[in-house]
Amino acid sequence: MGECYLWVRELGNEDYQGAAPPGVRRDARGAGVRLVDEEAGLAKVREMLERQAVILLCFEADERECHRGYVRSQLRQAAAL
């Protein structure tokens, strides 16, 4: 298929500025993680993984300070089922 960039808007973090209310999932630095449409976004990436390797990108340089670590863990968890 070749290399390409695909923005999966559904996996965008609505709480990227850290203004999440109590009870919202948190990343390693304590910022909120609330994906736009987690189920649809993860399904889209799982479908891509059936055909090719996928690299998760975000603005944050360190994955431990970014919601993509959460996305990765959700993908791995689903793959283990």
N, CA, C and O atoms as a GROMACS GRO file, in nm:
protein
  324
    1MET      N    1   0.081  -0.119   0.000
    1MET     CA    2   0.000   0.000   0.000
    1MET      C    3   0.085   0.126   0.000
    1MET      O    4   0.040   0.231  -0.044
    2GLY      N    5   0.207   0.116   0.049
    2GLY     CA    6   0.292   0.234   0.054
    2GLY      C    7   0.268   0.315   0.180
    2GLY      O    8   0.174   0.290   0.256
    3GLU      N    9   0.354   0.413   0.198
    3GLU     CA   10   0.343   0.498   0.315
    3GLU      C   11   0.243   0.610   0.293
    3GLU      O   12   0.231   0.664   0.183
    4CYS      N   13   0.171   0.643   0.397
    4CYS     CA   14   0.076   0.754   0.389
    4CYS      C   15   0.048   0.804   0.530
    4CYS      O   16   0.076   0.736   0.629
    5TYR      N   17  -0.006   0.923   0.538
    5TYR     CA   18  -0.046   0.981   0.666
    5TYR      C   19  -0.197   0.986   0.668
    5TYR      O   20  -0.260   1.035   0.574
    6LEU      N   21  -0.255   0.935   0.773
    6LEU     CA   22  -0.400   0.939   0.788
    6LEU      C   23  -0.434   0.990   0.926
    6LEU      O   24  -0.398   0.928   1.027
    7TRP      N   25  -0.503   1.101   0.932
    7TRP     CA   26  -0.547   1.156   1.060
    7TRP      C   27  -0.674   1.084   1.101
    7TRP      O   28  -0.774   1.088   1.028
    8VAL      N   29  -0.672   1.018   1.215
    8VAL     CA   30  -0.790   0.951   1.268
    8VAL      C   31  -0.847   1.044   1.374
    8VAL      O   32  -0.813   1.036   1.492
    9ARG      N   33  -0.934   1.132   1.330
    9ARG     CA   34  -0.990   1.235   1.417
    9ARG      C   35  -1.058   1.176   1.539
    9ARG      O   36  -1.057   1.235   1.647
   10GLU      N   37  -1.116   1.060   1.523
   10GLU     CA   38  -1.188   0.994   1.632
   10GLU      C   39  -1.097   0.965   1.752
   10GLU      O   40  -1.145   0.952   1.865
   11LEU      N   41  -0.967   0.954   1.728
   11LEU     CA   42  -0.873   0.926   1.837
   11LEU      C   43  -0.811   1.052   1.894
   11LEU      O   44  -0.719   1.044   1.975
   12GLY      N   45  -0.859   1.168   1.854
   12GLY     CA   46  -0.812   1.293   1.911
   12GLY      C   47  -0.855   1.305   2.056
   12GLY      O   48  -0.962   1.259   2.094
   13ASN      N   49  -0.771   1.368   2.136
   13ASN     CA   50  -0.799   1.382   2.279
   13ASN      C   51  -0.870   1.514   2.305
   13ASN      O   52  -0.810   1.621   2.290
   14GLU      N   53  -0.994   1.508   2.343
   14GLU     CA   54  -1.071   1.630   2.372
   14GLU      C   55  -1.020   1.703   2.496
   14GLU      O   56  -1.049   1.821   2.514
   15ASP      N   57  -0.945   1.634   2.580
   15ASP     CA   58  -0.894   1.695   2.703
   15ASP      C   59  -0.743   1.720   2.696
   15ASP      O   60  -0.674   1.711   2.797
   16TYR      N   61  -0.692   1.750   2.577
   16TYR     CA   62  -0.548   1.766   2.560
   16TYR      C   63  -0.491   1.881   2.642
   16TYR      O   64  -0.370   1.885   2.666
   17GLN      N   65  -0.574   1.974   2.685
   17GLN     CA   66  -0.524   2.085   2.764
   17GLN      C   67  -0.532   2.057   2.914
   17GLN      O   68  -0.501   2.143   2.996
   18GLY      N   69  -0.573   1.937   2.950
   18GLY     CA   70  -0.572   1.895   3.089
   18GLY      C   71  -0.687   1.947   3.173
   18GLY      O   72  -0.676   1.951   3.296
   19ALA      N   73  -0.795   1.986   3.110
   19ALA     CA   74  -0.909   2.041   3.184
   19ALA      C   75  -1.016   1.936   3.210
   19ALA      O   76  -1.134   1.970   3.219
   20ALA      N   77  -0.978   1.812   3.221
   20ALA     CA   78  -1.074   1.703   3.239
   20ALA      C   79  -1.140   1.708   3.376
   20ALA      O   80  -1.073   1.738   3.476
   21PRO      N   81  -1.268   1.680   3.383
   21PRO     CA   82  -1.336   1.675   3.512
   21PRO      C   83  -1.296   1.550   3.591
   21PRO      O   84  -1.240   1.456   3.533
   22PRO      N   85  -1.323   1.547   3.719
   22PRO     CA   86  -1.293   1.428   3.800
   22PRO      C   87  -1.359   1.304   3.740
   22PRO      O   88  -1.469   1.311   3.686
   23GLY      N   89  -1.291   1.190   3.750
   23GLY     CA   90  -1.346   1.064   3.701
   23GLY      C   91  -1.307   1.031   3.557
   23GLY      O   92  -1.334   0.920   3.511
   24VAL      N   93  -1.244   1.125   3.486
   24VAL     CA   94  -1.200   1.100   3.348
   24VAL      C   95  -1.066   1.028   3.352
   24VAL      O   96  -0.984   1.054   3.440
   25ARG      N   97  -1.044   0.935   3.258
   25ARG     CA   98  -0.916   0.865   3.248
   25ARG      C   99  -0.802   0.966   3.244
   25ARG      O  100  -0.819   1.077   3.194
   26ARG      N  101  -0.687   0.928   3.296
   26ARG     CA  102  -0.570   1.016   3.299
   26ARG      C  103  -0.452   0.947   3.232
   26ARG      O  104  -0.438   0.825   3.239
   27ASP      N  105  -0.366   1.027   3.167
   27ASP     CA  106  -0.243   0.972   3.112
   27ASP      C  107  -0.137   0.973   3.222
   27ASP      O  108  -0.168   1.005   3.337
   28ALA      N  109  -0.012   0.939   3.188
   28ALA     CA  110   0.094   0.926   3.288
   28ALA      C  111   0.124   1.056   3.362
   28ALA      O  112   0.170   1.052   3.476
   29ARG      N  113   0.098   1.170   3.300
   29ARG     CA  114   0.127   1.297   3.367
   29ARG      C  115   0.004   1.354   3.438
   29ARG      O  116   0.012   1.461   3.499
   30GLY      N  117  -0.109   1.284   3.430
   30GLY     CA  118  -0.230   1.326   3.499
   30GLY      C  119  -0.327   1.406   3.414
   30GLY      O  120  -0.432   1.447   3.463
   31ALA      N  121  -0.293   1.428   3.286
   31ALA     CA  122  -0.386   1.499   3.198
   31ALA      C  123  -0.501   1.406   3.161
   31ALA      O  124  -0.485   1.284   3.157
   32GLY      N  125  -0.616   1.464   3.134
   32GLY     CA  126  -0.733   1.384   3.097
   32GLY      C  127  -0.719   1.321   2.960
   32GLY      O  128  -0.659   1.378   2.869
   33VAL      N  129  -0.777   1.202   2.945
   33VAL     CA  130  -0.782   1.134   2.816
   33VAL      C  131  -0.929   1.105   2.786
   33VAL      O  132  -0.989   1.015   2.845
   34ARG      N  133  -0.984   1.182   2.695
   34ARG     CA  134  -1.122   1.160   2.652
   34ARG      C  135  -1.121   1.170   2.500
   34ARG      O  136  -1.116   1.279   2.443
   35LEU      N  137  -1.125   1.054   2.435
   35LEU     CA  138  -1.116   1.048   2.289
   35LEU      C  139  -1.248   1.092   2.226
   35LEU      O  140  -1.355   1.073   2.283
   36VAL      N  141  -1.237   1.150   2.107
   36VAL     CA  142  -1.355   1.201   2.036
   36VAL      C  143  -1.457   1.090   2.015
   36VAL      O  144  -1.574   1.107   2.048
   37ASP      N  145  -1.414   0.975   1.961
   37ASP     CA  146  -1.501   0.858   1.942
   37ASP      C  147  -1.412   0.734   1.948
   37ASP      O  148  -1.371   0.680   1.846
   38GLU      N  149  -1.385   0.692   2.070
   38GLU     CA  150  -1.289   0.583   2.092
   38GLU      C  151  -1.322   0.457   2.014
   38GLU      O  152  -1.234   0.402   1.947
   39GLU      N  153  -1.443   0.411   2.020
   39GLU     CA  154  -1.481   0.286   1.954
   39GLU      C  155  -1.458   0.293   1.802
   39GLU      O  156  -1.399   0.202   1.744
   40ALA      N  157  -1.504   0.399   1.740
   40ALA     CA  158  -1.488   0.414   1.594
   40ALA      C  159  -1.341   0.430   1.556
   40ALA      O  160  -1.296   0.372   1.457
   41GLY      N  161  -1.266   0.508   1.635
   41GLY     CA  162  -1.125   0.529   1.605
   41GLY      C  163  -1.044   0.401   1.618
   41GLY      O  164  -0.962   0.371   1.531
   42LEU      N  165  -1.066   0.327   1.724
   42LEU     CA  166  -0.994   0.201   1.743
   42LEU      C  167  -1.030   0.101   1.634
   42LEU      O  168  -0.943   0.028   1.586
   43ALA      N  169  -1.155   0.097   1.593
   43ALA     CA  170  -1.197   0.007   1.485
   43ALA      C  171  -1.125   0.042   1.356
   43ALA      O  172  -1.082  -0.046   1.282
   44LYS      N  173  -1.112   0.171   1.328
   44LYS     CA  174  -1.044   0.217   1.207
   44LYS      C  175  -0.897   0.172   1.207
   44LYS      O  176  -0.846   0.126   1.105
   45VAL      N  177  -0.831   0.187   1.320
   45VAL     CA  178  -0.690   0.149   1.329
   45VAL      C  179  -0.675  -0.003   1.324
   45VAL      O  180  -0.583  -0.054   1.260
   46ARG      N  181  -0.765  -0.077   1.390
   46ARG     CA  182  -0.758  -0.224   1.383
   46ARG      C  183  -0.773  -0.273   1.239
   46ARG      O  184  -0.705  -0.367   1.198
   47GLU      N  185  -0.859  -0.209   1.162
   47GLU     CA  186  -0.876  -0.244   1.021
   47GLU      C  187  -0.748  -0.217   0.944
   47GLU      O  188  -0.709  -0.298   0.859
   48MET      N  189  -0.682  -0.106   0.971
   48MET     CA  190  -0.555  -0.076   0.904
   48MET      C  191  -0.448  -0.178   0.940
   48MET      O  192  -0.368  -0.219   0.855
   49LEU      N  193  -0.446  -0.219   1.068
   49LEU     CA  194  -0.345  -0.315   1.113
   49LEU      C  195  -0.356  -0.451   1.044
   49LEU      O  196  -0.259  -0.526   1.039
   50GLU      N  197  -0.472  -0.483   0.993
   50GLU     CA  198  -0.489  -0.608   0.919
   50GLU      C  199  -0.414  -0.606   0.786
   50GLU      O  200  -0.384  -0.712   0.730
   51ARG      N  201  -0.382  -0.486   0.736
   51ARG     CA  202  -0.318  -0.472   0.605
   51ARG      C  203  -0.174  -0.423   0.612
   51ARG      O  204  -0.094  -0.451   0.522
   52GLN      N  205  -0.139  -0.350   0.719
   52GLN     CA  206  -0.007  -0.287   0.722
   52GLN      C  207   0.030  -0.245   0.863
   52GLN      O  208  -0.054  -0.246   0.954
   53ALA      N  209   0.156  -0.208   0.880
   53ALA     CA  210   0.202  -0.155   1.009
   53ALA      C  211   0.145  -0.014   1.026
   53ALA      O  212   0.119   0.056   0.929
   54VAL      N  213   0.127   0.024   1.151
   54VAL     CA  214   0.071   0.156   1.183
   54VAL      C  215   0.162   0.223   1.285
   54VAL      O  216   0.210   0.159   1.379
   55ILE      N  217   0.186   0.351   1.266
   55ILE     CA  218   0.262   0.432   1.361
   55ILE      C  219   0.169   0.539   1.415
   55ILE      O  220   0.107   0.613   1.339
   56LEU      N  221   0.159   0.546   1.548
   56LEU     CA  222   0.074   0.648   1.611
   56LEU      C  223   0.157   0.774   1.634
   56LEU      O  224   0.264   0.768   1.694
   57LEU      N  225   0.108   0.885   1.586
   57LEU     CA  226   0.177   1.013   1.600
   57LEU      C  227   0.090   1.113   1.674
   57LEU      O  228  -0.032   1.104   1.673
   58CYS      N  229   0.156   1.206   1.739
   58CYS     CA  230   0.087   1.314   1.808
   58CYS      C  231   0.186   1.428   1.826
   58CYS      O  232   0.305   1.414   1.796
   59PHE      N  233   0.138   1.539   1.873
   59PHE     CA  234   0.223   1.655   1.898
   59PHE      C  235   0.324   1.630   2.009
   59PHE      O  236   0.437   1.676   2.002
   60GLU      N  237   0.284   1.557   2.111
   60GLU     CA  238   0.370   1.532   2.226
   60GLU      C  239   0.489   1.446   2.186
   60GLU      O  240   0.473   1.343   2.120
   61ALA      N  241   0.608   1.488   2.225
   61ALA     CA  242   0.730   1.413   2.191
   61ALA      C  243   0.742   1.284   2.272
   61ALA      O  244   0.793   1.184   2.222
   62ASP      N  245   0.696   1.287   2.395
   62ASP     CA  246   0.710   1.173   2.485
   62ASP      C  247   0.575   1.103   2.499
   62ASP      O  248   0.478   1.161   2.547
   63GLU      N  249   0.571   0.978   2.456
   63GLU     CA  250   0.445   0.902   2.461
   63GLU      C  251   0.388   0.893   2.602
   63GLU      O  252   0.266   0.884   2.618
   64ARG      N  253   0.473   0.895   2.703
   64ARG     CA  254   0.425   0.888   2.841
   64ARG      C  255   0.346   1.012   2.880
   64ARG      O  256   0.275   1.011   2.980
   65GLU      N  257   0.359   1.118   2.802
   65GLU     CA  258   0.287   1.242   2.829
   65GLU      C  259   0.181   1.268   2.722
   65GLU      O  260   0.148   1.382   2.692
   66CYS      N  261   0.130   1.160   2.666
   66CYS     CA  262   0.040   1.174   2.551
   66CYS      C  263  -0.068   1.066   2.554
   66CYS      O  264  -0.048   0.958   2.611
   67HIS      N  265  -0.180   1.095   2.494
   67HIS     CA  266  -0.291   0.999   2.490
   67HIS      C  267  -0.264   0.880   2.399
   67HIS      O  268  -0.336   0.780   2.406
   68ARG      N  269  -0.161   0.888   2.312
   68ARG     CA  270  -0.137   0.774   2.223
   68ARG      C  271  -0.092   0.650   2.300
   68ARG      O  272  -0.109   0.538   2.251
   69GLY      N  273  -0.033   0.667   2.418
   69GLY     CA  274  -0.001   0.552   2.503
   69GLY      C  275  -0.128   0.479   2.544
   69GLY      O  276  -0.131   0.356   2.547
   70TYR      N  277  -0.231   0.555   2.576
   70TYR     CA  278  -0.360   0.495   2.609
   70TYR      C  279  -0.418   0.422   2.488
   70TYR      O  280  -0.468   0.311   2.499
   71VAL      N  281  -0.411   0.487   2.370
   71VAL     CA  282  -0.463   0.425   2.247
   71VAL      C  283  -0.389   0.294   2.220
   71VAL      O  284  -0.451   0.193   2.189
   72ARG      N  285  -0.256   0.296   2.233
   72ARG     CA  286  -0.177   0.175   2.211
   72ARG      C  287  -0.220   0.064   2.306
   72ARG      O  288  -0.235  -0.050   2.264
   73SER      N  289  -0.239   0.098   2.434
   73SER     CA  290  -0.278  -0.005   2.530
   73SER      C  291  -0.416  -0.062   2.497
   73SER      O  292  -0.438  -0.182   2.515
   74GLN      N  293  -0.507   0.019   2.449
   74GLN     CA  294  -0.639  -0.031   2.410
   74GLN      C  295  -0.630  -0.125   2.289
   74GLN      O  296  -0.699  -0.226   2.283
   75LEU      N  297  -0.544  -0.090   2.193
   75LEU     CA  298  -0.524  -0.177   2.076
   75LEU      C  299  -0.463  -0.310   2.116
   75LEU      O  300  -0.505  -0.416   2.069
   76ARG      N  301  -0.364  -0.306   2.203
   76ARG     CA  302  -0.299  -0.431   2.250
   76ARG      C  303  -0.398  -0.516   2.328
   76ARG      O  304  -0.400  -0.638   2.314
   77GLN      N  305  -0.477  -0.453   2.411
   77GLN     CA  306  -0.575  -0.526   2.491
   77GLN      C  307  -0.675  -0.597   2.401
   77GLN      O  308  -0.708  -0.713   2.425
   78ALA      N  309  -0.723  -0.529   2.297
   78ALA     CA  310  -0.819  -0.588   2.205
   78ALA      C  311  -0.755  -0.703   2.127
   78ALA      O  312  -0.821  -0.803   2.098
   79ALA      N  313  -0.628  -0.689   2.092
   79ALA     CA  314  -0.557  -0.794   2.016
   79ALA      C  315  -0.540  -0.921   2.099
   79ALA      O  316  -0.533  -1.031   2.044
   80ALA      N  317  -0.532  -0.906   2.229
   80ALA     CA  318  -0.509  -1.020   2.318
   80ALA      C  319  -0.638  -1.101   2.341
   80ALA      O  320  -0.631  -1.214   2.389
   81LEU      N  321  -0.752  -1.046   2.307
   81LEU     CA  322  -0.878  -1.116   2.331
   81LEU      C  323  -0.900  -1.230   2.234
   81LEU      O  324  -1.002  -1.298   2.242
   0.00000   0.00000   0.00000
